[in-house]
Amino acid sequence: MTDQEQLQKNALCDRLMKDGIDGRPDSEAVDRTGALTHLAVELGRKDALACVGAWFESLDQKGVSGKLAIILDYYRANAIAGERYGTEWKWEQPTLAREIFFLRRAVNHPEFTQISVRDRCMCLNNLGNRLRVAGRAIEALAYWNRTLEVEPNFGMAHCNKARILLEYANVLEDREQRTIFYWMAHKEASAALAKTALYTHVHDRVTLKSTKEQKEWLESFLDVDAIAKLDPLASEDTATTDEERGYRRWCRENCLYLNLLNDLGPYPVAEWDTIALPVHMVPDDAPHIFDSFFYQMKQEYVSARWLLYEGVTAKTPHFSDRDVFLAATEPLPALCLAIEKTKTAYRTFYSLFDKIAFLTNTWRCVSRKEMFHLADSGVSTGTNRSVRNLTLRAIGASALCTGSQRISSRGRMTRWPSRRPVASRR
C-alpha cells in the first residue's frame, strides 16, 4: 500500500465513522459496517474497531434477520479477529472463541445456502482458518472440504489444505502414511496454483507464493507421477458380504475409522483401525498397563460403532419388540431396539472421554518418574496423536448419536401397529 493509498483509506475510514449508520436501511447499514470492518483491520486502527463494535451491538438490538444476519456475523468475526492480530498466542483465547461462534452461527443459518457462492466460500474458509489457529486442524479440513463442495476452484481452500496436510505429514512416523499425505498436499498445492483457481483478495498473493514454494519443495524429493500410478487411496475390497461392505463404507464416509488416513477423506485405503500407541520401552517386570488400557478403549469404541450403525440403519422392527405393551403417551417417544442400540453406543462413546483423560495423565506422570522411556518418538507427538484420533472419532460418533433426526423418526416409523386403544403394542 502506497502512502497516498493509505491516506485515502484513512480518510474514508474517518468519514464512515463520522456518518455512522443511524437511520439507514438494514442493507446499507450492514454494507457500511462491512466496509469499516475491512478498513479498520487493514489499517490496524483500534478506534475504528471500537466504533464498528458499537455498530454490531446496535444492529443486534435492532434485530437484523435473514441473509443480512449471515453477512453481519461474517463481518463481526473479522472485526474480532482484527483485535486479536498481533497479540501473543495463549491457550485460552476468548476472542478466537467468539470468532468461531459467529462464523458457526453464520454457516448454520437456515438461509446460508441462499447467499452468494463467494460469501458462502468466505464464511466456510474463514471458519476453517479460525479452527486451525485453535489447533483443531482436522475440523478445519472438514470446513475447507465444504468450501470446495460449494466452489471446487476456490484457491484459498486449496492453499489451506496443502499447508495443513504438509504439517500433518511432517509429524507422522509411518513412512507410507507420510508419503500419502505429502502426495495429497502436492495435489492441493497444484490445484491452488492452477489457472482455474479463484481468489477474492489481493493479499492472497502472499499465501499463493508460499504454496508455490511448498509445491516445489515436495517435488524435490517426491515422485508424484509414480505415486499417482499406484493409486495410493485405493485398497483391496476385503469385505465378505454386502452388509460388511455397507458398514465399511458408512464408517469411512462418517470418518469413524481409527486411522489417520481417514482424515484425508472417505477413501478405501482408510478402511482399517490402525492407530496404536507409539514405540516405547518399560522395565521387564512392568505390566503392560498402557497397551492393555489403550486397546481396551479401542475395542469399546469399535463395538459401540457397530451398535450405532445397526441403530441408525435399521429399517424394520426387530422381533424382540413384538408384543411389548407400552402406555400411549403424548408426545409419543421413539421406543424400539434400534433406539436402545443408539443410546448404548452413545453411553459407551461418552465413557471413553474419562478413560482417555486417565490414560493421558497416567502416561505423562509415569514418564516424569523416569519409569517410562520413549524410543524414536516423543510423548507430545506419538501419544497425543493416537489419543487425539480416538478422541475425535468418539466425538464424531457421539454427534451422530445425538444429531440425527433420522434416528428418532425411524423409531416412530418402525413401531408395530397398536391393537389396543389404551396402550401401544409393537
C-alpha positions in Angstrom: 0.0 0.0 0.0 1.4 3.4 -1.0 1.4 6.4 1.2 -1.3 8.0 -0.9 -3.5 4.9 -0.8 -3.1 4.8 3.0 -4.1 8.5 3.3 -7.2 7.8 1.1 -8.2 4.8 3.1 -7.8 6.6 6.4 -9.9 9.5 5.1 -12.6 7.0 4.1 -12.4 5.3 7.5 -12.9 8.7 9.2 -15.8 9.6 7.1 -17.6 6.3 7.7 -17.1 6.7 11.4 -18.5 10.2 11.3 -21.6 9.4 9.2 -22.5 6.4 11.3 -25.4 4.0 10.5 -28.2 5.6 12.4 -31.4 5.9 10.4 -30.1 3.9 7.5 -31.9 0.8 6.0 -30.6 -2.5 7.2 -28.9 -3.4 3.9 -27.0 -0.1 3.8 -26.1 -0.3 7.5 -24.6 -3.8 7.0 -22.7 -2.7 3.9 -21.2 0.3 5.8 -20.4 -1.9 8.8 -18.5 -4.4 6.5 -16.6 -1.6 4.8 -15.5 -0.1 8.1 -14.5 -3.5 9.4 -12.3 -4.1 6.4 -10.6 -0.7 6.6 -10.1 -1.0 10.4 -8.4 -4.4 10.1 -6.3 -3.4 7.2 -5.1 -0.2 8.7 -4.8 -1.6 12.2 -7.0 1.2 13.7 -8.2 0.4 17.1 -10.6 3.4 17.2 -12.3 2.2 14.1 -12.6 -1.4 15.6 -14.2 0.1 18.7 -16.6 2.1 16.6 -17.6 -0.8 14.4 -18.0 -2.9 17.6 -20.7 -0.5 18.8 -22.4 -0.7 15.4 -22.6 -4.5 15.7 -24.2 -4.1 19.1 -26.7 -1.6 17.7 -27.6 -3.9 14.8 -28.0 -6.8 17.2 -30.5 -4.8 19.2 -32.3 -3.8 16.1 -32.7 -7.4 15.0 -31.2 -7.8 11.6 -32.5 -11.1 10.1 -32.3 -13.3 7.0 -29.3 -13.2 4.7 -28.1 -9.9 6.1 -27.7 -11.6 9.5 -25.3 -14.1 7.9 -23.2 -11.4 6.3 -23.2 -9.4 9.6 -21.9 -12.4 11.5 -19.1 -12.8 9.0 -18.1 -9.2 9.3 -18.3 -9.4 13.1 -15.9 -12.4 13.2 -13.5 -10.4 11.0 -13.7 -7.4 13.4 -13.0 -9.5 16.4 -10.0 -11.1 14.5 -8.7 -7.6 14.0 -8.5 -7.2 17.8 -6.5 -10.5 18.0 -4.0 -9.8 15.3 -0.5 -9.0 16.6 -1.2 -10.4 20.1 0.7 -13.2 21.7 -0.7 -16.8 21.3 -2.4 -18.1 24.5 -4.1 -21.3 25.4 -7.2 -19.5 26.5 -8.4 -17.2 23.7 -11.8 -15.7 24.3 -11.6 -13.5 21.2 -10.9 -16.6 19.0 -13.7 -18.4 20.6 -16.1 -15.5 19.7 -14.8 -15.5 16.1 -15.6 -19.2 15.8 -19.0 -18.7 17.4 -20.1 -16.0 14.9 -18.8 -17.9 11.9 -20.5 -21.1 13.1 -23.7 -19.2 13.5 -23.4 -17.9 10.0 -22.8 -21.2 8.3 -25.6 -22.9 10.3 -28.2 -20.2 9.4 -31.3 -21.7 7.7 -30.7 -19.3 4.7 -27.0 -19.9 4.4 -27.4 -21.8 1.1 -29.2 -18.8 -0.4 -26.4 -16.3 -0.1 -23.8 -15.9 -3.0 -21.3 -18.6 -3.7 -18.5 -16.2 -2.9 -19.9 -15.3 0.5 -20.5 -19.0 1.4 -16.9 -19.8 0.5 -15.6 -16.9 2.5 -17.6 -18.0 5.6 -16.6 -21.6 5.4 -12.9 -21.0 4.6 -12.6 -18.4 7.4 -14.1 -20.8 9.9 -11.6 -23.4 8.8 -8.8 -20.8 9.4 -10.0 -20.0 12.9 -10.2 -23.7 13.8 -6.6 -24.2 12.5 -5.4 -21.3 14.8 -7.2 -23.0 17.7 -5.2 -26.2 17.0 -8.2 -28.1 15.6 -6.7 -29.0 12.2 -9.0 -31.9 11.4 -12.1 -29.9 11.9 -10.5 -27.2 9.8 -10.0 -29.7 7.0 -13.7 -30.5 7.1 -14.7 -26.9 6.5 -12.2 -26.4 3.7 -13.7 -29.5 2.1 -17.2 -28.0 2.4 -15.8 -24.8 0.8 -14.6 -26.8 -2.2 -18.0 -28.5 -2.4 -19.5 -25.1 -2.9 -16.8 -23.9 -5.4 -14.2 -26.5 -6.4 -11.8 -23.8 -7.7 -11.7 -21.7 -4.5 -8.0 -21.2 -4.3 -7.5 -20.3 -0.6 -9.2 -23.5 0.5 -6.7 -25.5 -1.6 -3.8 -23.4 -0.2 -5.0 -24.0 3.3 -5.4 -27.8 2.8 -2.0 -28.0 1.2 -0.4 -26.3 4.2 -2.2 -28.4 6.8 -1.6 -31.7 5.0 2.1 -30.9 4.8 2.3 -30.1 8.5 0.3 -33.3 9.3 2.7 -35.4 7.2 5.8 -34.0 8.9 4.8 -35.5 12.3 3.8 -38.9 11.0 6.0 -41.8 11.9 4.8 -44.3 9.3 6.6 -43.7 6.0 3.8 -45.0 3.8 1.2 -42.7 5.5 3.6 -39.8 5.4 4.1 -40.3 1.7 0.4 -40.3 1.0 -0.1 -37.1 3.0 2.8 -35.5 1.1 1.2 -36.6 -2.2 -2.2 -35.2 -1.2 -0.5 -31.9 -0.1 1.1 -31.6 -3.5 -2.2 -32.3 -5.2 -3.9 -29.5 -3.2 -1.0 -27.1 -3.9 -1.2 -27.9 -7.7 -5.0 -27.1 -7.6 -4.2 -23.8 -5.8 -1.7 -22.8 -8.5 -3.9 -23.8 -11.4 -5.1 -21.2 -13.9 -8.7 -22.1 -12.9 -8.2 -21.3 -9.2 -10.3 -18.3 -7.9 -9.1 -15.8 -5.4 -11.0 -13.0 -3.8 -8.4 -10.6 -2.3 -5.1 -9.1 -3.4 -3.5 -10.3 -0.2 -4.0 -13.9 -1.3 -0.8 -13.5 -3.4 1.3 -13.9 -0.3 -0.3 -17.2 0.5 0.0 -18.2 -3.1 3.7 -17.6 -3.1 4.3 -19.8 0.0 2.1 -22.5 -1.6 4.3 -22.4 -4.7 7.4 -22.8 -2.6 5.7 -25.7 -0.8 4.9 -27.5 -4.1 8.5 -27.1 -5.3 9.9 -28.5 -2.1 7.7 -31.5 -2.3 8.7 -32.1 -6.0 12.4 -32.0 -4.9 12.0 -35.5 -3.3 8.6 -36.8 -4.2 8.0 -38.8 -7.5 4.4 -37.5 -7.9 3.6 -39.3 -11.1 4.9 -42.6 -9.9 2.8 -42.4 -6.8 -0.3 -41.4 -8.8 0.1 -44.6 -10.9 0.0 -46.7 -7.8 -3.4 -45.2 -6.9 -2.5 -44.8 -3.2 -6.0 -44.0 -2.0 -7.4 -47.3 -3.3 -7.4 -50.6 -1.4 -8.4 -54.2 -1.9 -12.0 -55.0 -1.0 -11.8 -57.5 1.8 -15.4 -57.4 2.8 -17.1 -60.9 2.6 -20.7 -59.7 2.5 -22.7 -56.8 1.2 -23.6 -56.0 4.8 -20.0 -55.7 5.8 -19.3 -53.7 2.7 -22.0 -51.2 3.5 -20.8 -51.0 7.1 -17.2 -50.2 6.0 -18.5 -47.6 3.5 -20.6 -45.9 6.3 -17.6 -45.8 8.6 -15.3 -44.1 6.2 -17.9 -41.7 4.9 -18.5 -40.6 8.5 -14.8 -40.5 9.3 -15.1 -43.1 12.1 -12.2 -45.3 11.3 -9.3 -45.2 13.8 -7.0 -44.5 11.0 -5.1 -41.2 10.3 -5.7 -41.7 6.6 -9.5 -41.3 7.2 -8.7 -37.6 7.9 -7.9 -37.3 4.2 -11.5 -38.2 3.2 -13.7 -41.3 2.6 -11.1 -43.3 0.8 -10.9 -47.1 0.8 -7.3 -47.0 2.0 -8.6 -45.9 5.4 -10.7 -49.0 6.0 -8.5 -50.3 8.8 -8.5 -49.4 12.5 -4.7 -49.0 12.6 -3.9 -46.4 15.3 -1.7 -47.7 18.1 0.5 -46.3 20.9 4.0 -45.2 19.8 7.0 -47.4 20.3 8.0 -47.4 23.9 10.0 -49.3 26.5 9.2 -50.3 30.0 11.1 -52.3 32.6 11.0 -56.1 32.1 8.9 -56.7 35.2 6.4 -53.8 34.5 2.9 -54.7 33.5 1.7 -53.6 30.0 -0.8 -51.2 31.5 -0.7 -48.6 28.7 -1.1 -51.1 25.9 -3.8 -53.0 27.7 -5.8 -49.9 28.6 -5.5 -48.3 25.2 -6.6 -51.4 23.3 -9.5 -51.9 25.7 -10.7 -48.4 24.8 -10.1 -49.2 21.1 -12.3 -52.3 21.3 -15.0 -50.5 23.2 -15.1 -47.8 20.5 -15.2 -50.3 17.6 -18.0 -52.3 19.3 -20.0 -49.1 20.0 -19.5 -48.0 16.4 -21.2 -51.2 15.2 -24.1 -50.7 17.6 -24.5 -47.2 16.3 -24.5 -48.4 12.7 -27.2 -51.0 13.5 -29.2 -48.4 15.3 -29.2 -45.7 12.6 -29.6 -48.1 9.6 -32.4 -50.3 11.0 -35.3 -50.3 8.5 -37.7 -52.9 10.0 -38.8 -53.6 13.6 -36.8 -56.3 15.5 -38.8 -59.4 16.6 -37.8 -58.6 20.2 -40.0 -55.5 20.0 -43.1 -57.6 19.1 -45.8 -57.9 21.8 -44.2 -55.3 24.1 -47.1 -53.3 25.6 -46.3 -49.6 26.3 -48.5 -46.8 27.5 -49.6 -44.4 24.8 -48.2 -41.1 25.9 -48.0 -37.6 24.4 -45.6 -36.7 22.9 -45.1 -40.2 21.7 -41.5 -41.2 22.3 -39.4 -43.2 19.9 -39.0 -46.6 21.5 -37.5 -49.7 19.8 -34.4 -51.8 19.8 -32.7 -49.5 17.3 -33.1 -46.6 19.6 -31.7 -48.5 22.5 -28.7 -49.6 20.5 -28.0 -46.0 19.6 -28.3 -44.9 23.2 -26.0 -47.7 24.4 -23.5 -46.7 21.7 -23.7 -43.0 22.9 -23.1 -44.0 26.5 -20.0 -46.1 25.5 -18.6 -43.3 23.4 -19.1 -40.8 26.2 -17.5 -43.1 28.8 -14.3 -43.1 26.7 -13.6 -39.4 27.4 -12.8 -40.0 31.1 -10.7 -43.1 30.2 -8.7 -41.1 27.6 -8.0 -38.4 30.2 -6.9 -41.0 32.7 -4.6 -42.7 30.2 -3.0 -39.4 29.1 -2.5 -38.2 32.7 -1.0 -41.5 33.8 1.3 -41.7 30.7 2.7 -38.3 31.5 3.1 -38.9 35.2 5.0 -42.2 34.7 7.3 -40.6 32.1 8.1 -37.9 34.7 9.2 -40.5 37.2 11.6 -42.0 34.6 9.9 -45.4 34.8 8.9 -45.0 31.1 11.1 -44.1 28.2 10.2 -43.5 24.6 12.2 -44.7 21.6 12.2 -42.8 18.4 9.1 -40.8 19.3 8.0 -38.2 21.8 5.1 -38.2 24.2 3.9 -34.9 22.8 3.7 -36.3 19.3 3.1 -40.1 19.1 0.9 -40.5 22.2 -1.1 -37.4 21.7 -1.7 -38.2 18.0 -3.1 -41.7 18.8 -5.2 -40.5 21.7 -6.4 -37.4 19.8 -7.5 -39.6 16.9 -9.5 -41.8 19.2 -11.0 -38.7 20.9 -12.1 -37.1 17.7 -13.7 -40.3 16.4 -15.6 -40.7 19.7 -16.8 -37.1 19.5 -17.9 -37.6 15.9 -19.7 -40.8 16.7 -21.4 -39.1 19.7 -22.6 -36.3 17.4 -24.1 -38.9 15.1 -26.0 -40.4 18.1 -27.5 -37.1 19.2 -27.8 -35.1 16.0 -29.6 -37.4 13.6 -33.3 -36.7 13.2 -33.5 -39.8 11.1 -32.9 -42.0 14.2 -35.9 -40.6 16.1 -38.2 -40.6 13.0 -37.2 -44.1 12.2 -38.0 -45.2 15.7 -41.6 -43.9 15.3 -42.0 -45.5 11.9 -40.8 -48.9 12.9 -43.3 -49.4 15.6 -45.7 -52.4 15.4 -49.3 -51.4 14.9 -51.3 -50.8 18.1 -54.1 -53.3 18.9 -55.5 -51.6 22.0 -56.7 -48.0 22.4 -55.0 -47.6 25.8 -51.6 -49.0 25.0 -49.1 -49.1 22.3 -48.3 -52.6 21.1 -45.4 -53.1 18.7 
